[in-house]
């Protein structure tokens, strides 16, 4: 299936020379999935609401400085390939081209709506993200913004002192407060207002109650909830425990599942692939396979490698965080690390992944020994 029938020409474009204030007004008025940025009529990138979550950026900043690269999609591209490109590009909206002409856009929602009826074969437990970053009710907005940026996520489940789920705070919620409320202030009050806003606890801006989905539910049911309420993701709860956080399921998780293959070699998906520089996809795949081979009883269903660039640099080379996450028949296992350049960050993350794989192998070996010992004791 290609995207010819699901791409749309109803997109929003702004020129790179426009001020950021115009983009913020468009998001507030029209709430688009993303905005296409052009420079002298030529495609220059996209800008999303998450990108606006940078409190130091002033309204006078030109849009071109905030535009992010997004893959250029051919109008006849296969849906599976487009899903992969969106995930690896770290975006939920991308421009669609017919030949060399900009035709329109494709969104993650359009893809999910198209494949919705086929998602009943997957359960939430099969594809959700297990290790989740949370905030407490008294976490201030400034800290929440840092958590969102550092982890490249757009939502934080909020828990109370007992670890019970009490709310959800998203990029959109924070923008409502940190941008719209500040715009009402006079110029002289702006700096002070910003500081007061960043000190507010997330309890004051979080959404409650939270819509959740159980591990046992189908992905189809989860996506229906997300599309119906325009959520980017849902908190996943254990069976019969709807106030505990087992993980999260996002639209990106579902898009990633659409790209799973049954090929003989390990299927590796890379987010922010443009940061690789000299590092090659094949080198990444082979390195992960070498680690996986050290635990023969662990079958890897999917591998996800995510790169995130920080502002810090060393001799012009940016500090990059790399996270490697494996979905296996033994559960999820991950490794993360930082380094200057993608190659260095990947090697640190790979080393930690190897330690965690070997630790998991040792844990299961201990469990097997304990089981054998108990069986022998029962025979006495």
N, C-alpha and C positions, 0 to 999 in steps of 0.2 A: 504494500500500500504506500503511495506517495502522498505528499502534502498539498497537491494541486487544489484539492477541494476544501482544505481546512485552513489554508493560509488566508489572510484577509488584507484588503487594501485600506481598511479603516485604522490607519496608524496616525500617530502624532509626531510631527517633525518640528525641530527648532534649529536655527542656525547657530553654529559654534560661537559666533560673536555676540549672541544674546547674553543678557545678565542672568545670573542664577535665580534671581527673584522671580523671573517669568516662569521658570521651570517649577519652582515651588508653588506658584499660583495655579499652574496647570494640574499638578498632582492634587492640590486641594479641591479644585473645581471639577475635574474629570476623573480622577483616580485611575489613570491608565496603568497597564502592567509595566510599561516602560516607554521611553521617548527616544525616537531616532534623532541623532545629531548629524547635521550635514555641514559641510564647509564648502561654500561656493557651489552648492548644489550636489556635491559629491558626498557619499556616505563617509562619516568620520567615526561613528561609534554609537553607543547607546548610553542612556543615563536612567538609573532605576531609583526607586524611593530609598532603598537601602544606602545607595551612594550619598544621599543627602544627609545621612546620619554622621555628619562631621561638624561638630559645633564650632570649630575654628574658622569655617569657611563663610565668608560674608556674602550678602546678597549681590554685591557689586562684582563678584567673581564671574568671569566669562564661562559660559557653558562648556566650551571646548576643553577647559582645564579639568573638568569633572567627567568627561566622556570616557567610557570604558570600551575596550574592544569586545566585539561579539562576532561569532562566526557568520559569514555570509552564506545563506542557505539558497540552494537552487530550488526553484518552484516544483521540480519533479523529483526531488530527493525522497528517499524512503523514510517512512516515519521512524523506524528503528535507528537509522543513521542520524536523523535530526535529533532524536532524544539524546543520543550519545554526544552530539556536538553541543547541545545546550548544557548538559551536565559538565562536560570537559571545559566549556567556556565559562562556567560559573554564572550562568544567566538563565532567566526564564522567558526571555524575549530576544528575538534576533531578526534582522532584516532578511527579506526574501527577494531574490533577484530572478528575473526572467532574461536569460542571456546575460548581458552586461547592464541591464536597466533595473533600477530599484522598483520593485513591484508592490511590496507591502511588508507585512510582518507575520511571524509565526510565534505563538505563545505556548507555554507549557500547558495551560488550561485547555487550549484547543486540541492538543494531542491527547490529553487525559480524557476529555469528553468523547473523543473518537474511539478510544480503546476500552472505554469503561466496561462494556458488556463482557470483555474478555478477562477482566481482573478478578473474577470470582474464583479462579483456580488457585490464586495465591492467598496465603494468610498473612496477617500483619506480622506474625512472629517470624516469618521467613525473610522479611526485608527491612524491618524497622532498625533504627539506630539505637543500640543498647546503652552505650556510654553517653550520658547527656549532661550538659552544663546547666546548673540550676542557680537561682537566686533565692535569697531569703526575703521575707517581708520588709526587713529593715535595710536591705541593700540599697544604697542611694543610686540615683539615676546615672551619675557620673561613672560609678563602678559598673553599672549595667551596660552602659555604652562601651566601656573597655572590654567587657566580657564578650559582647556581640562582635566587636572588631577583631579581637585576638583569636576568636574561634571561627570567624567567618560564618556566623549564623544569624538568623533574623528573629529568633524567639527564645525566651527563657521561661521555663516553668518556675513558678514561685512556690516555695514550701515554707511551712511554719517551723517553730523550734522542734516539733516532734517529727519533722520530715514528711508531714502530710501535705498533699497538694492543695493550695488555696487560691491560686490564680495563674495568669499568664501575662507576661509583658513582651511586646513585640516592637520591632523597629518602627512600625506605623504608630503605635501608642506613644512612643517617646518623641517622634517627630511632631505629633499633635501638640505636645506640651513644649518641647524645646524650640520649636520653630514658630508655630502659629501664635502661641501665647507671647513669645518674645517680640513678634512683629507688632503687637499692640502697644508695646512700651515705647516711650520717647527715646531719642538718641542718647540722652544723658543717663537714662536709667538702664540702658541695655546691658552694660557689663555687670552691674549688680544683680539684675534679674537673671542673667545667665548663671551666676554663681549660686543663687538661691534655688534655681531649677535643678541644677546638678546635685544639690544636697538633699532634694526631696527623696523620701523612701519610695521604692517601686510599689509599695502597698497603695500609694495615693493614685497611681496611674494604671495599675494592672487590671485585667479583665477577670471578673469572677461572677458566677461559677465558670469552670473550664469545661469545654466539650472534650471528652476523652473517647478513646477506642480501646477495646480489650485485645490482648494478644491473640485470642482465639478467633477474632472476627476476620472477615474477608477484606482484602485490599479494595475490592469494589465498594463495600460499605464505607470504608474510610474515605475513599476519594469522593463518593457522593456527598459526605459531610463537608469535606473541604470545599467542593465546588458550590454547594448550597449556601454556605456561610462565608465564602470567599476567604477561607483560611489557607495559609501557606503550609500548615502542618498541624498535627494533633499530638497531644500527650498520650502515650501508650501506657496502659495500666495492666497489672497482673490480673488473672482470672479472679473475679469476685472481690477485687480490692480496688475500687474506683477512686480512692484517695491517695494511692501510692504511685510513684513514678517509676515505671520500668524502662522507659525510653521515649523516643519521639519517632513519629512517622511523618515525613515531609513529602511534598510533591517531587522534590529532587530524588528522594529514595525510590519513589514509584517510577520516575523516568529512568533511573539507573536500572531498575529491575527489567524494564522493557528492552534493555540492551544485552541482558544475559544471553550467553550463547552455549551451545553444547559442543563447541570445538574441543579437540583433543588437548590443545595447549591452554594454559591458564589465561583466562580473560581478565585483563587489567584495564581499569578505567582511571583516567587521570583528570583531575579538576585543575583548572588554570594551567593548561598544557603549554601556554605561551611563555611560561617562566622557565621551561626546560633548558633553553640555550643549547649547550653541547650534549646534554644527557638525552639519550634516545629511548623511545618506548620499548624497543626490544631488549635493551640493556636492563631496564627496570623489570620487565617480565622475567628475564632469566635470573636476575638476582633474587627476586622473591621466590621463584621456583626452587632455587638452591636452599633457601631457608626452610621452605615447606617440606622438602625431601627429608629433613632431619626428624620428622615425625610422621612415619609412614601411615599411621592409622588416622591421620587427619586429612580429610578430603576438602579441598578449598572449592567452594561454589562460586566465589567472586572475590576479586581484589580491587580495592579502591585506594588510589594514591592522590592525596590532596596537597597542593602547594599554596602557601599564603605569603605574600611579600610584605615586609615591614619597611618602615621609612629609614631605619638605621642602615648605614653603608660602611664598607671598609674598602678603601681605594677604589671607590666607584661600584663595588659589588654589593648588591642589597642583601640584607639579612632575610633569610627565607625559613619559614616553618614548614615542615613536611610531616604528614600523618599517613601512615599505611594501615589500612583496616582490612582484615580478612574475615569473610563470612564462611564458616566451615561447619562440618557435621559435628564438631566438638564445641560449637559456640563461636562467639566473636573473639578475635585476638587482634591486638593493635600495637603499634610502636610509633613514637613521634620524636622529633628532634629539630634543632635549629642549626643553621650554618650559613656562611656567606656564599651564596650561590646555590642553585638547585641541587647540584651534584653533592656538595658537602652536606646539605640538609638531608638529602635522601640517604646517604651513608650512615648518618647518625641514627635516623629513624629505623633503618634496616637492622642496625646492630641491636637496637632495643626490641625490635620485633623478634629477632632471633632469640634473645633472652626470654621473652615472654612465651614463645613457642616451646622452648626447651623446658620452661617452668611448667607450662600446661602439660607437657609430656610427662614430667616427673610427678605431677599431681595425679594424673590418671594411673600411672604405674603404682603409686602409693595406694590408691583406691582399690586397684586390682589385688594387691598384696593383702590389704586389709580384708577384702572379700574372701580370699582364699583361706586366710587365717581363721575367720569366723566360721567358715564351712567346716574346717578341721575341728574347731572347738565344739561345734554342734554334734560332731560324730562321736565325741568322747562319752 
